[in-house]
Amino acid sequence: MRKVVKIWLWGTKSKEDKMKIHEGIIIILAFASILNGQWEPDRRLTFSESLSCSASWNNARWIAASGSFVHVVWTLGLCFPDRLDVFYKRSTDNGLNWEGEVKLSEGPRLSYQPAVAVSGSNVHVVWEDKRNGNRDIYYRGSDDNGRNWREEVRLTTDPGQSEYPSVAASGPYVHVVWLDSRNRRCEIYYKRSTDNGITWEEDRRLTFNNSVYGLPSVASFGSNVHVVWEDTRNDSGGQFINSEIYYKHSTDNGMTWGEDIRLTFDSMPTSNPSVAAFGPYVHVVWQDARVKNYYKRSTDNDGIKMRVVGEDSIYYKRSTDNGITWGEGIGLTGDSAIPFEPSIAASGSNVHVVWVDERDGDLDIYYKRSTDNGITWEEETPLTNGPTFSHGHSIAVSGACVHVVWIDDRDRNSEVYYKRNPTGNPGMAEDGLINQFAPVEAPYPNPFTKRTTLSYSLLRDYPVKIEVFDVNGKRICLLKSREEKKGKHHIVWDGRSEEGREVPEGVYLFQFAIPNYKEMKKVVKLSNGRNARGGIK
């Protein structure tokens, strides 16, 4: 796609006036060239020749970045005969150079739909695997930025089908969600590790409705975990066709979960959600069929599926308080767009969205950015504009750099391509963290009887204020109000008020505050005669 700028000169009375206008045009064109030049040329990452590359759906990310390390996973092989493997590739210099590919899956059959997440030097990869006859979720981890890999771990062992995994990581916590049919109908399941993937807790069922679910997407920041998915519980026709986007949230690293929250209220289906989080901001995008749509029913070897064939839009919705309340949904694509499968990333106040678009007859990757946490959005930018198909896109951000990967058939074979904008994420430090945010961990123990500890990290020296409130907003006590150094800190609350009296059992809120940022953490106080391990749900 090419954009043509036409400039007319009229009403110029002198040669000097015309020279000034020409100088202004040169400056404008030079500035436009700088803006367009921020996205560097496409880079081909795979050279698979006779084999084809494929990627996961937009609910999962197959690119992740932390510091100067960029991690990419994909599927390589042929569906017939049944042979697909998961491969990995990394860059140690923000995408400038790339090392050789590494095969991660070791099964004899189909390994596909890979997803990757990173926290510090820990890299976490999950995928679907059919080596045991049905679809299971497998995991493999690295604690040295992908240089070495631990052995595979089978995460699901139920005879039902487990598919479409999505993974997120924050500190030592690893969160995996997937679609699971062990209860005769597909439900959203969750599993977590608290030690960077070394050990795993039992599977947790997150949904309990007589409806059809699809494509769960997970994101985490600090102790907050956010999950979105497709859900047909509100289909009045009973055909399980009209799906809506639902959301669920945990504030304690996946230990407990809140209620399901419906995010969309459309008469036409909404699908393909993707979620990202940074600080208290939660960003969700999805594919929306409320305008100019029709549906086509198709079948494959796995049963009946629905495919959107008409012209959709990409919609966006955000929360500014960790998913408690939500703003209105807004459209990100114009009337000329035919967009599908959005993928989203967030870092600081910047929100980045990519999608595949069929407006020119082929499939191209488009990009859109907000620099004020989703309040306003810049014009869309086409990242590919060739006559071939570009699809299966995914996006990640680290420091000031934005990274995008996709599957491209320009080489007469499906290959992995990569593109980056080294200055596309303004206001961020090299380590990918912005100074105004600081991760606050969940209080521990929680519930508690005598004392509980709140831990937090500062990215630089800050004045810190920590208070305790009851659920009615009344302040119980001030725990801290002073300047503190960069690093990790802890504060203990003994369950007493400022007057020294022990507070009654119930729910209380820690409020952590630094300039331009506040975060609240819930804690449950039990009486001394009750067991904190049992406690209140």
C-alpha positions in Angstrom: 0.0 0.0 0.0 1.4 3.4 -1.0 0.3 6.8 0.3 0.5 9.7 -2.2 0.8 13.3 -0.9 -0.3 16.0 -3.4 0.8 19.6 -2.7 -0.5 22.6 -4.6 1.1 26.0 -4.7 -1.1 29.0 -5.4 -1.3 32.6 -4.4 2.5 33.0 -4.2 3.4 36.5 -5.3 7.2 36.2 -5.3 10.1 33.9 -5.9 11.0 34.3 -2.2 7.5 33.0 -1.1 7.9 30.0 -3.3 11.3 29.2 -1.9 9.9 29.3 1.6 7.1 26.9 0.7 9.6 24.5 -1.0 11.8 24.6 2.1 8.7 23.7 4.2 7.8 20.9 1.9 11.3 19.4 2.2 11.2 19.6 6.0 7.7 17.9 6.1 8.8 15.1 3.7 12.1 14.6 5.7 10.1 14.3 8.9 7.7 11.8 7.3 10.6 9.8 6.1 12.0 9.6 9.6 8.7 8.5 11.0 8.2 5.8 8.4 11.8 4.7 8.7 11.4 3.7 12.3 10.2 0.4 11.2 13.2 -1.5 9.8 13.1 -3.8 6.8 11.6 -7.3 7.0 13.9 -10.1 8.2 13.5 -13.7 7.2 14.2 -15.9 10.3 13.6 -19.4 8.8 14.8 -21.2 5.7 12.8 -24.4 5.9 12.7 -25.1 2.1 10.3 -28.1 1.7 8.7 -27.8 5.1 6.2 -25.2 6.2 6.2 -23.0 9.3 3.0 -22.2 11.2 2.2 -20.3 14.4 -0.3 -20.2 17.2 -3.6 -18.3 17.2 -3.7 -14.7 18.4 -4.8 -15.7 21.9 -1.2 -16.8 22.5 2.1 -15.0 21.9 4.8 -16.7 20.0 7.3 -13.9 20.5 8.5 -12.6 23.9 11.2 -10.1 24.9 13.1 -9.1 28.0 16.0 -6.7 28.1 18.0 -7.3 24.9 16.8 -10.9 24.5 14.1 -11.7 22.0 12.5 -15.2 21.9 10.5 -16.7 19.1 8.7 -20.1 18.9 6.9 -21.7 15.9 5.8 -25.0 14.4 7.7 -26.6 11.5 6.8 -29.7 9.5 4.0 -31.2 7.5 0.5 -32.0 8.7 0.4 -35.0 6.4 1.9 -37.3 7.4 1.5 -36.3 11.1 4.7 -34.6 11.8 5.0 -31.2 13.4 7.7 -30.0 15.8 8.1 -26.9 18.0 11.2 -24.8 17.2 12.9 -21.9 19.0 15.2 -19.1 18.0 16.6 -16.2 19.9 18.4 -12.8 19.5 20.6 -11.5 22.3 20.9 -7.9 20.8 17.3 -6.8 20.4 16.7 -8.5 17.1 19.8 -7.3 15.2 21.3 -10.8 14.9 19.7 -14.2 15.4 21.2 -17.5 16.6 20.4 -20.9 15.1 17.1 -22.6 15.7 16.6 -25.2 18.4 14.0 -28.1 18.4 12.1 -28.1 21.7 9.5 -30.8 21.2 10.6 -34.4 21.4 7.4 -36.3 20.6 7.0 -38.6 17.6 3.8 -36.9 16.3 2.1 -33.5 16.2 3.5 -30.7 18.4 2.0 -27.4 17.5 0.3 -24.1 18.8 3.4 -23.0 20.7 3.3 -20.0 23.0 6.2 -18.3 24.9 6.5 -16.0 27.9 9.6 -14.5 29.6 10.3 -13.1 33.1 13.9 -11.9 33.6 16.2 -14.7 32.3 13.4 -17.4 32.6 11.8 -18.4 29.3 8.6 -20.5 29.3 7.2 -22.4 26.3 4.0 -24.4 26.1 2.3 -26.2 23.2 -0.3 -28.8 22.2 1.0 -32.3 21.7 -0.6 -35.5 20.3 2.1 -38.0 21.2 -0.3 -39.7 23.7 -3.2 -40.0 21.2 -5.2 -37.0 22.4 -4.2 -33.4 22.7 -2.1 -32.6 25.8 -0.3 -29.4 27.0 3.4 -29.7 27.3 5.9 -27.3 28.8 9.7 -26.6 28.5 11.6 -24.0 30.4 15.0 -22.3 30.4 16.6 -20.3 33.2 19.4 -18.7 31.2 17.6 -16.8 28.4 17.2 -19.8 26.2 20.7 -21.0 26.0 19.9 -24.3 27.7 16.6 -26.0 28.2 15.2 -28.3 30.9 13.4 -31.6 30.0 9.8 -31.5 28.7 7.0 -31.6 31.2 3.5 -32.9 30.4 1.1 -30.5 32.1 -2.2 -32.3 31.3 -2.9 -36.0 31.7 -6.7 -36.1 31.5 -8.1 -38.2 28.5 -10.1 -35.1 27.3 -8.7 -32.7 24.7 -6.5 -29.8 25.9 -5.8 -27.2 23.3 -5.0 -23.6 22.4 -2.6 -22.9 25.4 -1.6 -19.3 26.4 1.2 -18.6 28.9 2.2 -15.5 31.0 4.9 -15.1 33.6 5.6 -12.6 36.4 8.5 -13.1 38.8 8.7 -16.9 39.7 5.0 -17.4 38.8 4.1 -19.0 35.5 0.4 -19.0 34.4 -1.0 -21.3 31.7 -4.6 -21.3 30.4 -6.1 -23.6 27.8 -9.4 -25.0 26.3 -10.3 -28.4 27.8 -13.1 -30.9 27.0 -12.8 -33.3 30.0 -16.2 -32.3 31.2 -18.0 -33.1 27.9 -18.0 -29.5 26.9 -15.0 -27.2 26.4 -14.1 -25.2 29.5 -11.3 -22.8 30.4 -8.6 -24.4 32.6 -5.7 -22.9 34.4 -2.4 -24.3 35.9 0.4 -22.4 37.6 3.9 -22.8 38.8 5.3 -20.8 41.7 9.0 -21.7 41.0 9.7 -20.8 37.4 8.3 -24.0 36.0 10.2 -26.5 38.2 7.0 -27.8 39.8 3.3 -27.4 38.9 0.1 -27.3 40.8 -3.1 -29.2 40.0 -5.3 -28.1 37.0 -7.9 -25.5 37.9 -11.3 -25.2 36.1 -12.1 -21.5 35.6 -15.5 -21.6 33.9 -18.7 -23.4 35.0 -21.4 -22.6 32.4 -23.4 -24.7 29.9 -21.9 -22.9 27.0 -19.1 -23.1 24.4 -15.8 -21.5 25.1 -12.8 -20.6 22.9 -9.3 -19.2 22.6 -8.4 -18.1 26.2 -5.7 -15.4 26.5 -3.7 -14.7 29.7 -1.5 -11.8 30.8 0.0 -11.0 34.2 1.7 -8.0 35.9 2.9 -8.3 39.5 0.4 -10.5 41.4 -2.5 -9.7 39.1 -3.4 -12.3 36.5 -5.9 -11.5 33.7 -7.8 -14.0 31.4 -10.2 -13.3 28.5 -12.0 -15.8 26.3 -14.8 -16.3 23.8 -18.1 -17.4 25.5 -21.6 -18.3 24.0 -23.6 -18.4 27.3 -25.6 -15.3 26.1 -26.7 -16.8 22.8 -30.5 -16.5 23.0 -30.9 -18.7 19.9 -29.3 -21.6 21.7 -27.1 -22.4 18.7 -23.8 -21.5 20.5 -22.9 -19.2 17.6 -23.1 -15.7 19.0 -20.0 -15.5 21.2 -19.1 -12.7 23.6 -15.8 -11.8 25.3 -15.6 -12.6 29.0 -12.9 -11.7 31.6 -11.7 -13.2 34.9 -9.1 -11.8 37.3 -6.8 -13.0 40.1 -5.1 -10.6 42.5 -2.9 -13.2 44.3 -1.0 -14.9 41.5 -3.7 -17.3 40.6 -4.5 -18.6 44.0 -8.1 -17.3 44.0 -10.2 -16.0 41.2 -13.0 -13.4 40.9 -16.3 -13.7 39.1 -16.7 -13.9 35.3 -17.2 -10.4 33.8 -18.9 -9.9 30.4 -17.0 -7.3 28.3 -19.0 -7.2 25.1 -22.8 -6.8 24.6 -23.3 -7.2 20.8 -26.0 -8.8 18.7 -23.3 -10.1 16.4 -20.4 -12.4 17.5 -17.2 -11.2 19.0 -14.2 -13.4 18.9 -10.4 -13.8 18.9 -9.6 -11.9 22.1 -6.1 -10.9 23.2 -5.1 -9.3 26.6 -2.1 -7.3 27.9 -1.4 -5.6 31.2 1.0 -3.1 32.7 0.5 -1.7 36.2 -3.2 -1.3 36.9 -4.0 -1.0 33.2 -5.6 -4.0 31.5 -6.0 -3.8 27.7 -8.2 -6.1 25.6 -8.7 -6.3 21.8 -11.0 -8.6 19.9 -12.5 -9.2 16.5 -16.0 -7.7 16.3 -18.7 -8.7 13.8 -21.2 -5.9 14.6 -20.8 -4.3 11.1 -21.2 -5.9 7.7 -20.9 -9.6 8.6 -22.0 -13.0 7.5 -21.0 -16.5 8.6 -20.0 -19.7 6.9 -20.3 -23.0 8.5 -17.4 -25.4 7.8 -16.3 -28.8 8.9 -12.9 -30.5 9.4 -11.6 -33.6 11.0 -12.1 -32.2 14.5 -15.8 -31.5 14.0 -17.8 -28.4 13.3 -16.2 -25.0 13.4 -17.3 -21.4 12.7 -15.3 -19.1 10.5 -15.9 -15.4 10.1 -16.0 -14.6 6.4 -17.5 -11.1 6.3 -15.9 -7.8 7.2 -15.1 -7.4 10.9 -13.6 -4.6 12.9 -11.0 -4.6 15.7 -12.3 -3.3 18.9 -10.5 -2.3 22.1 -11.5 -1.9 25.8 -9.5 -1.1 28.9 -9.6 -1.1 32.6 -7.6 1.4 34.7 -8.0 -0.5 38.1 -6.8 -4.0 37.4 -10.1 -5.2 35.9 -12.5 -4.0 38.5 -14.3 -1.5 36.2 -14.1 -1.2 32.4 -14.5 1.6 29.9 -16.5 1.6 26.7 -15.3 -0.4 23.7 -13.9 1.6 20.8 -13.2 0.6 17.2 -9.6 0.7 16.0 -10.1 0.0 12.3 -11.9 2.0 9.6 -14.5 1.1 7.1 -12.0 0.0 4.5 -10.4 -2.5 6.7 -11.1 -6.3 6.7 -9.2 -7.2 9.8 -8.7 -10.5 11.7 -7.1 -11.9 14.8 -5.6 -8.9 16.8 -2.6 -9.3 19.0 -1.8 -6.7 21.8 1.2 -5.7 23.9 1.5 -3.0 26.6 4.5 -1.4 28.2 4.4 1.8 30.3 1.7 4.1 28.8 2.2 2.5 25.4 -0.3 0.0 23.9 0.6 -1.8 20.6 -1.8 -3.7 18.4 -1.2 -5.7 15.2 -3.7 -7.6 13.1 -4.0 -9.2 9.6 -6.0 -7.3 7.0 -7.5 -8.3 3.7 -8.5 -4.9 2.4 -6.2 -5.1 -0.7 -7.1 -8.6 -1.7 -4.1 -10.2 -0.1 -3.2 -10.6 3.6 -1.1 -7.9 5.2 0.0 -7.1 8.7 -1.2 -3.7 10.1 -0.1 -1.9 13.3 -1.6 0.7 15.6 -0.3 2.4 18.7 -1.5 4.4 21.7 1.0 6.4 23.9 -1.5 7.4 26.6 -2.8 4.0 27.8 -5.5 3.7 25.1 -7.2 7.1 25.4 -6.1 8.1 21.9 -4.7 6.2 19.0 -2.4 7.0 16.1 -3.1 6.2 12.5 -2.6 2.6 11.5 0.6 1.6 9.7 0.9 -1.3 7.2 3.9 -3.4 8.1 3.7 -5.6 5.0 2.3 -4.6 1.6 3.4 -7.3 -0.8 1.2 -9.4 -3.1 1.6 -12.5 -0.9 0.0 -13.6 2.3 1.3 -12.4 5.7 -0.5 -13.9 8.7 -0.1 -15.6 12.1 1.3 -12.4 13.6 2.5 -11.7 17.2 3.9 -8.7 19.0 6.2 -8.1 21.9 7.9 -5.1 23.5 11.2 -4.6 25.5 12.7 -1.3 26.4 12.1 1.1 23.6 11.9 -1.6 20.9 8.8 -3.1 19.4 9.1 -6.6 17.9 6.7 -8.2 15.4 6.8 -11.7 13.8 4.5 -13.3 11.3 4.2 -16.2 8.8 4.9 -15.2 5.2 4.6 -17.1 1.9 6.6 -14.7 -0.3 9.3 -17.5 -0.7 6.7 -20.0 -2.1 6.8 -21.6 1.3 5.5 -20.5 4.7 8.4 -19.0 6.6 8.9 -16.9 9.8 9.5 -13.2 9.2 10.5 -10.5 11.7 10.3 -6.7 11.9 11.3 -4.3 14.6 10.9 -0.6 15.5 13.9 0.3 17.8 12.2 3.5 19.0 8.6 2.5 18.9 8.0 2.3 22.6 8.9 5.7 24.0 9.6 6.5 27.6 10.9 3.1 28.5 14.3 2.2 30.1 16.5 -0.5 28.5 15.3 -3.1 31.0 11.7 -2.7 29.8 10.4 -1.0 33.0 9.1 2.5 33.4 10.0 4.4 36.5 6.5 5.3 37.4 5.5 1.7 38.0 6.7 -0.7 40.7 5.6 -4.3 41.1 3.8 -4.9 44.4 3.5 -8.6 45.5 0.4 -10.1 47.2 0.5 -10.0 51.0 1.8 -13.2 52.7 0.4 -15.0 54.5 -3.1 -14.3 53.4 -5.4 -14.9 55.3 -3.4 -14.1 58.5 -4.0 -14.0 62.2 -1.1 -12.1 63.8 1.0 -10.5 61.1 1.3 -10.3 57.3 4.0 -9.0 55.0 3.7 -6.7 51.9 6.7 -6.9 49.5 7.4 -4.4 46.7 10.2 -3.3 44.4 11.3 0.2 43.5 12.9 0.9 40.2 14.6 4.0 41.6 14.6 6.1 44.8 11.1 7.2 45.7 8.9 8.7 48.4 6.7 5.7 49.5 3.4 5.8 51.4 1.7 2.6 52.6 -1.6 2.7 54.4 -4.2 0.2 55.5 -8.0 0.8 54.9 -11.1 -1.2 55.7 -13.6 -2.0 52.9 -15.6 1.1 53.7 -12.6 3.3 52.9 -11.8 4.2 56.5 -8.1 4.4 57.2 -6.9 1.9 59.8 -3.2 2.9 60.0 -0.3 4.5 58.3 2.5 1.9 57.9 5.1 3.9 56.1 5.7 7.4 54.6 9.3 8.1 53.7 11.9 8.2 51.0 13.2 4.8 50.1 16.1 3.5 48.0 15.9 1.5 44.8 15.5 -2.2 45.3 13.2 -4.7 47.1 11.5 -3.8 50.4 9.1 -5.4 52.9 6.6 -4.0 55.5 4.9 -6.0 58.2 1.4 -5.2 59.5 0.5 -6.7 62.9 -3.3 -6.4 62.4 -3.5 -3.4 64.7 -4.9 0.2 64.2 -2.9 3.4 64.7 -4.2 3.4 68.3 -2.6 -0.1 68.9 -5.9 -1.9 69.1 -6.3 -5.3 67.3 -8.7 -4.9 64.4 -11.7 -7.3 64.0 -11.5 -10.1 61.4 -12.5 -9.1 57.9 -11.2 -7.8 54.6 -8.6 -5.0 54.6 -6.8 -3.2 51.8 -3.1 -2.2 51.6 -2.6 1.0 49.6 0.8 1.4 48.1 1.6 4.9 46.6 4.5 6.5 44.9 4.3 9.7 42.7 1.8 9.1 39.8 1.0 5.5 40.8 -1.1 3.7 43.4 -1.9 0.1 43.8 -4.1 -1.8 46.3 -3.8 -5.3 47.7 -6.5 -7.2 49.5 -5.8 -9.1 52.8 -8.1 -11.1 55.1 -7.6 -10.8 58.9 -8.8 -13.8 61.0 -9.2 -14.0 64.7 -6.5 -15.7 66.7 -8.7 -18.7 67.3 -9.1 -19.5 63.6 -6.8 -21.4 61.2 -5.3 -19.1 58.6 -4.8 -22.1 56.3 -8.5 -22.7 56.2 -9.8 -19.1 56.4 -12.3 -17.2 54.4 -12.9 -17.8 50.7 
